[in-house]
Amino acid sequence: MSENLREEVNRMHAQVCSGLADPSRILIIYNLGDGPRCVNDIADALELPQPTVSRHLKILRERGIVRAERVGQSINYHLTDARIIEALDLLRSILADQLKDQAMLARHVN
């Protein structure tokens, strides 16, 4: 693999992963999985302050995970690729399996 390609892959990986590094951003992504939403609807649904949601949406936009679209007076946000939900579901499944393994190990140690 060329060094330029390796650097590009690492940059892309870091960009997406940093976008997913906050639990609130993951909740926002799941909320947008149901369809486009404005910032106030997301804030209400997640019971988060609107400025907090706006800050997270800015990060998600910068990472290319969500896109903003003006609709009349408001701005709706939507996922750029719905497969991000599948990726998050897969990660949750892996983490759940790891937790089960750790719980079984803890029971055996005790």
N, C-alpha and C positions, 0 to 999 in steps of 0.2 A: 504494500500500500504506500503510495507516495506521501510525503510529509504534508503537502498542501491538502490532500484529501483527508488525512488523519486530523489535521487541525480543524478543517471544516466540520467533520463529523463530531469532534469533541465540542466545538462551539455550539452546534445545533443541539447536541445532547444537553449541554449545560443550560442552554436557553430554555428548553422545554422543562427540564427538571426544576430549574429555579422558579418557573411559573407555577409548578405544582407543589412547591415547598411549604405552602401555608394551608392549614386546614380550611380556613375561610374561603380561599380561592377554589379549593376542591368542591366545597359546598356550592359556590357560585356556578361552577362548571356543571354540576349535577342539576342545579336549578335551570340553567340554560338548555339542558338536555331535553326539557319539555317544550322548548320553543323560544323565540325571541322575547326579551323582556326589557323594560326600561329600568333604570337604576333604582327608582323608588319601589317598583314591584319586587325587585330582588331583595332590597333592604327589608321590606315588610315581610316577605316570605321567610327570610333567614333571621329575622329579628336582630339585625345589625344596623348600626348608624349609617345613614346615607353617605357621609363623607368616607367612612371606612370602605364601603362597597365601591365607591367611585375610585378610591386609591387602588384597590385590588383589581378592578376592571382595567385601569390604566396599565398595570403590570401585565395582565393577561393579554391586552392588546399589543403591548410592546413585544411580547413573546410569540405573537401570532396565533394565540389560542382562541381568542374571541375577536369579533369585528363589530364596529359600531356603524349603525345606519340611521340616518335622519329620516323620521317619519313625521311630517308636519312639524309641530313644535317640539316633539320629543325625540330622543335618541334611543333606539333599540339596540340591544346587544345580542349577538348570537354566536354560536360556536363556528369556527372556521372548518372544523372537521368533526363530525359526530363520532368518529372512531375513538376520540379521546375518552368518551364514556366507557367504551369497551376496554380500553387500556386501564382505566382506573378500576373497573370491575375486576379485571384480571389481577391487578396488584392487590386489591382487597382480598381476593380469594387466596392468593399466596400468603398474605399476612395472616389470614385466619388459620390456614393450615400450620403456619409456623407457631402461632399461639397455642394451637391444640397440641403440637409436638412438645412445646415447652411445658405445658400443663401436665402432660403424661410423664415427662421426665421428672418434674417436681414431685409428682405423686410417688414415683419409684424411689426417689431419694429419701422421702419421708418415710 
